[in-house]
Amino acid sequence: ALAEILPSTQLHTLNLYGCMIGDEGVIALAKVLARTNLRELNLGFNFNIGSAGVNALAEALTNNSTQLQTLDLTNVKIDHAGAIALAKVLAN
C-alpha cells in the first residue's frame, strides 16, 4: 500500500527502521523508487529483508534514474550475491 502512494508524495526521507518490512515490501518499493522524490531510505534493522529484497533494490538503483542519495541497510541480511550487486551499483 505504501509503495502505491509514494510516487504521488513529495517525501524526501522515508524511515522504515525496524518496521518488520520484508522482501515483498522492499520489492514493491524498488518497483516505484524511480518515480519517487526519495533522497533517503532507511531500511535498517529489518531482519526479514533477504537477498530477494536487496537484489530488487540493487536493480532499481542500476537504472540511475532515482534521486536516492542515502540508503541505510544496517543489520539487513545481505548475502554474497546481494553484496556484489550493491557494490556494482555503488561503483558506478
Z-matrix of the N, CA and C atoms (Angstrom, degrees):
N
C 1 1.450
C 2 1.520 1 110.84
N 3 1.321 2 118.24 1 -43.11
C 4 1.459 3 122.12 2 179.72
C 5 1.521 4 110.85 3 -61.81
N 6 1.324 5 116.93 4 -43.96
C 7 1.458 6 120.89 5 -178.66
C 8 1.529 7 111.30 6 -61.51
N 9 1.305 8 116.60 7 -31.32
C 10 1.465 9 120.47 8 -179.19
C 11 1.522 10 112.69 9 -68.16
N 12 1.338 11 117.92 10 -34.21
C 13 1.466 12 120.02 11 -176.75
C 14 1.526 13 113.17 12 -94.64
N 15 1.321 14 118.30 13 -16.84
C 16 1.464 15 120.38 14 -176.94
C 17 1.522 16 114.58 15 -53.80
N 18 1.326 17 119.34 16 -44.34
C 19 1.465 18 117.92 17 -178.96
C 20 1.526 19 114.70 18 -61.04
N 21 1.316 20 117.88 19 -21.42
C 22 1.468 21 120.56 20 -178.85
C 23 1.526 22 112.64 21 -94.25
N 24 1.333 23 117.44 22 6.24
C 25 1.468 24 120.33 23 -179.92
C 26 1.523 25 110.44 24 -106.91
N 27 1.305 26 114.90 25 170.16
C 28 1.466 27 121.49 26 176.06
C 29 1.533 28 111.00 27 -106.44
N 30 1.334 29 117.13 28 18.94
C 31 1.463 30 120.97 29 -179.58
C 32 1.518 31 111.62 30 -59.10
N 33 1.322 32 116.26 31 134.05
C 34 1.455 33 121.57 32 175.03
C 35 1.514 34 111.31 33 -106.73
N 36 1.327 35 116.36 34 -23.33
C 37 1.459 36 121.92 35 -178.86
C 38 1.524 37 109.05 36 -129.58
N 39 1.328 38 115.42 37 131.62
C 40 1.456 39 120.60 38 175.75
C 41 1.517 40 107.79 39 -128.78
N 42 1.330 41 115.77 40 116.01
C 43 1.454 42 121.62 41 -177.49
C 44 1.527 43 109.17 42 -108.29
N 45 1.327 44 115.23 43 104.62
C 46 1.464 45 121.27 44 178.02
C 47 1.524 46 110.44 45 -111.01
N 48 1.313 47 116.39 46 29.23
C 49 1.458 48 124.15 47 -179.57
C 50 1.526 49 110.19 48 -55.26
N 51 1.330 50 116.05 49 120.69
C 52 1.456 51 121.04 50 174.98
C 53 1.515 52 115.03 51 63.33
N 54 1.302 53 119.09 52 25.63
C 55 1.470 54 122.11 53 -176.39
C 56 1.525 55 113.42 54 -91.08
N 57 1.311 56 117.32 55 10.69
C 58 1.464 57 121.95 56 177.92
C 59 1.523 58 112.87 57 65.14
N 60 1.319 59 117.30 58 23.89
C 61 1.455 60 120.14 59 175.54
C 62 1.528 61 107.79 60 -71.29
N 63 1.294 62 116.60 61 144.44
C 64 1.458 63 120.98 62 -179.07
C 65 1.516 64 111.30 63 -121.35
N 66 1.320 65 115.73 64 -167.23
C 67 1.458 66 121.05 65 -178.26
C 68 1.526 67 112.52 66 -55.00
N 69 1.327 68 116.63 67 -44.20
C 70 1.466 69 120.35 68 -177.65
C 71 1.527 70 111.58 69 -58.98
N 72 1.328 71 116.62 70 -43.99
C 73 1.462 72 120.96 71 178.67
C 74 1.512 73 112.81 72 -67.13
N 75 1.325 74 116.50 73 -40.36
C 76 1.463 75 120.52 74 179.91
C 77 1.528 76 110.59 75 -68.15
N 78 1.315 77 116.68 76 -38.73
C 79 1.462 78 120.20 77 177.46
C 80 1.535 79 109.79 78 -61.94
N 81 1.326 80 116.93 79 -42.00
C 82 1.465 81 121.01 80 177.77
C 83 1.529 82 110.78 81 -63.15
N 84 1.334 83 117.86 82 -42.13
C 85 1.469 84 121.21 83 176.74
C 86 1.519 85 111.13 84 -63.55
N 87 1.317 86 116.41 85 -43.29
C 88 1.462 87 121.06 86 -178.04
C 89 1.526 88 111.18 87 -60.59
N 90 1.320 89 116.67 88 -36.46
C 91 1.465 90 120.90 89 -178.82
C 92 1.526 91 112.83 90 -64.42
N 93 1.334 92 117.58 91 -29.24
C 94 1.467 93 120.49 92 -177.39
C 95 1.526 94 112.82 93 -107.73
N 96 1.302 95 117.95 94 -0.88
C 97 1.461 96 122.06 95 -174.07
C 98 1.523 97 113.01 96 -53.60
N 99 1.309 98 118.43 97 -42.08
C 100 1.464 99 121.69 98 -178.20
C 101 1.526 100 112.58 99 -67.29
N 102 1.325 101 117.05 100 -19.13
C 103 1.473 102 120.61 101 -179.00
C 104 1.526 103 112.06 102 -99.17
N 105 1.325 104 117.35 103 11.65
C 106 1.466 105 120.98 104 -179.50
C 107 1.517 106 110.54 105 -108.65
N 108 1.322 107 115.55 106 171.64
C 109 1.460 108 122.52 107 175.16
C 110 1.530 109 111.20 108 -101.40
N 111 1.331 110 116.61 109 12.23
C 112 1.459 111 120.04 110 -175.93
C 113 1.526 112 112.08 111 -62.41
N 114 1.322 113 114.14 112 131.63
C 115 1.465 114 121.03 113 174.21
C 116 1.531 115 110.10 114 -110.72
N 117 1.340 116 115.57 115 -26.40
C 118 1.462 117 121.04 116 179.43
C 119 1.523 118 109.63 117 -131.04
N 120 1.326 119 115.43 118 132.75
C 121 1.459 120 121.33 119 177.48
C 122 1.513 121 108.43 120 -134.50
N 123 1.329 122 116.09 121 117.88
C 124 1.452 123 121.42 122 -179.98
C 125 1.529 124 109.28 123 -108.39
N 126 1.327 125 114.96 124 112.38
C 127 1.461 126 121.61 125 177.96
C 128 1.526 127 111.01 126 -114.82
N 129 1.319 128 116.68 127 15.35
C 130 1.458 129 121.66 128 -176.72
C 131 1.521 130 113.47 129 -58.74
N 132 1.319 131 115.24 130 150.12
C 133 1.460 132 124.39 131 176.73
C 134 1.529 133 113.41 132 57.15
N 135 1.301 134 115.35 133 34.55
C 136 1.464 135 121.57 134 170.91
C 137 1.518 136 106.13 135 -107.68
N 138 1.307 137 115.22 136 91.59
C 139 1.454 138 122.10 137 -170.52
C 140 1.530 139 113.47 138 -71.06
N 141 1.328 140 117.09 139 -9.64
C 142 1.459 141 120.27 140 179.04
C 143 1.518 142 113.04 141 -90.41
N 144 1.323 143 117.31 142 -2.11
C 145 1.461 144 120.14 143 175.19
C 146 1.518 145 107.40 144 -81.94
N 147 1.301 146 115.38 145 124.32
C 148 1.460 147 120.98 146 -179.88
C 149 1.510 148 111.40 147 -121.79
N 150 1.307 149 115.70 148 -156.00
C 151 1.459 150 120.57 149 -174.49
C 152 1.531 151 112.72 150 -63.47
N 153 1.329 152 118.35 151 -35.92
C 154 1.466 153 120.15 152 -179.63
C 155 1.535 154 110.91 153 -62.50
N 156 1.318 155 116.83 154 -43.58
C 157 1.459 156 120.88 155 179.06
C 158 1.514 157 112.53 156 -67.43
N 159 1.327 158 116.12 157 -44.13
C 160 1.466 159 120.62 158 179.86
C 161 1.527 160 110.32 159 -64.17
N 162 1.316 161 116.87 160 -42.22
C 163 1.464 162 120.03 161 179.19
C 164 1.526 163 111.45 162 -65.14
N 165 1.332 164 117.85 163 -36.95
C 166 1.464 165 121.16 164 177.09
C 167 1.525 166 110.55 165 -64.02
N 168 1.339 167 116.92 166 -41.17
C 169 1.465 168 120.54 167 176.84
C 170 1.521 169 111.28 168 -62.92
N 171 1.322 170 116.06 169 -45.23
C 172 1.466 171 120.54 170 179.92
C 173 1.521 172 110.21 171 -60.01
N 174 1.316 173 116.48 172 -42.48
C 175 1.463 174 120.57 173 179.47
C 176 1.527 175 110.76 174 -64.42
N 177 1.334 176 116.79 175 -42.26
C 178 1.461 177 120.98 176 179.30
C 179 1.526 178 111.09 177 -63.75
N 180 1.318 179 117.02 178 -35.77
C 181 1.462 180 120.62 179 -179.50
C 182 1.520 181 112.14 180 -78.28
N 183 1.315 182 116.88 181 -20.26
C 184 1.456 183 121.23 182 -178.46
C 185 1.517 184 112.28 183 -63.31
N 186 1.324 185 116.71 184 -36.42
C 187 1.469 186 119.05 185 -176.85
C 188 1.524 187 112.70 186 -71.65
N 189 1.326 188 117.15 187 -8.53
C 190 1.468 189 124.03 188 172.97
C 191 1.525 190 113.80 189 58.71
N 192 1.321 191 117.71 190 20.26
C 193 1.456 192 119.60 191 179.06
C 194 1.527 193 112.19 192 -101.80
N 195 1.324 194 116.44 193 9.92
C 196 1.459 195 119.19 194 177.71
C 197 1.518 196 109.89 195 -91.07
N 198 1.317 197 116.09 196 160.67
C 199 1.462 198 121.75 197 175.10
C 200 1.524 199 111.05 198 -95.38
N 201 1.326 200 116.17 199 2.06
C 202 1.459 201 121.64 200 -174.46
C 203 1.525 202 111.73 201 -60.86
N 204 1.318 203 115.32 202 128.28
C 205 1.458 204 122.01 203 179.16
C 206 1.519 205 111.69 204 -115.02
N 207 1.336 206 117.30 205 -27.43
C 208 1.455 207 122.06 206 -177.61
C 209 1.523 208 109.41 207 -131.68
N 210 1.319 209 115.37 208 127.81
C 211 1.461 210 121.89 209 177.20
C 212 1.520 211 107.71 210 -131.12
N 213 1.328 212 117.04 211 116.28
C 214 1.465 213 121.93 212 -179.61
C 215 1.524 214 109.10 213 -102.22
N 216 1.314 215 115.55 214 116.44
C 217 1.466 216 122.28 215 177.95
C 218 1.528 217 110.62 216 -120.15
N 219 1.321 218 116.55 217 32.41
C 220 1.457 219 121.63 218 179.73
C 221 1.529 220 110.35 219 -55.60
N 222 1.317 221 116.83 220 129.14
C 223 1.466 222 124.18 221 178.24
C 224 1.522 223 113.80 222 56.56
N 225 1.317 224 116.05 223 37.36
C 226 1.468 225 122.15 224 171.55
C 227 1.522 226 106.24 225 -102.57
N 228 1.320 227 116.67 226 141.45
C 229 1.466 228 121.22 227 -178.31
C 230 1.527 229 110.19 228 -72.80
N 231 1.317 230 115.85 229 96.54
C 232 1.456 231 120.71 230 178.57
C 233 1.517 232 107.83 231 -106.91
N 234 1.326 233 115.64 232 115.62
C 235 1.460 234 119.06 233 179.11
C 236 1.526 235 109.76 234 -83.26
N 237 1.315 236 115.57 235 179.54
C 238 1.464 237 121.77 236 -176.06
C 239 1.532 238 111.17 237 -57.23
N 240 1.330 239 116.83 238 -46.92
C 241 1.465 240 120.77 239 -178.83
C 242 1.534 241 111.17 240 -64.00
N 243 1.320 242 117.07 241 -40.50
C 244 1.459 243 120.88 242 178.24
C 245 1.518 244 111.77 243 -65.25
N 246 1.328 245 116.23 244 -40.15
C 247 1.460 246 120.68 245 178.50
C 248 1.526 247 110.37 246 -63.46
N 249 1.321 248 116.45 247 -41.18
C 250 1.469 249 120.03 248 179.05
C 251 1.524 250 110.22 249 -65.74
N 252 1.332 251 117.41 250 -43.05
C 253 1.469 252 121.07 251 179.16
C 254 1.526 253 111.23 252 -60.37
N 255 1.321 254 116.67 253 -44.85
C 256 1.472 255 120.45 254 178.50
C 257 1.526 256 111.30 255 -66.83
N 258 1.308 257 117.29 256 -40.39
C 259 1.471 258 120.73 257 179.35
C 260 1.518 259 111.26 258 -61.67
N 261 1.314 260 117.60 259 -39.87
C 262 1.462 261 120.86 260 178.29
C 263 1.525 262 111.50 261 -63.00
N 264 1.323 263 115.69 262 -41.50
C 265 1.466 264 120.15 263 179.29
C 266 1.520 265 110.21 264 -65.85
N 267 1.325 266 116.59 265 -44.33
C 268 1.466 267 120.35 266 -177.10
C 269 1.523 268 112.11 267 -70.08
N 270 1.310 269 117.59 268 -24.88
C 271 1.455 270 121.10 269 179.95
C 272 1.533 271 111.70 270 -72.16
N 273 1.328 272 115.90 271 -22.08
C 274 1.485 273 118.99 272 -177.74
C 275 1.467 274 111.34 273 -88.46
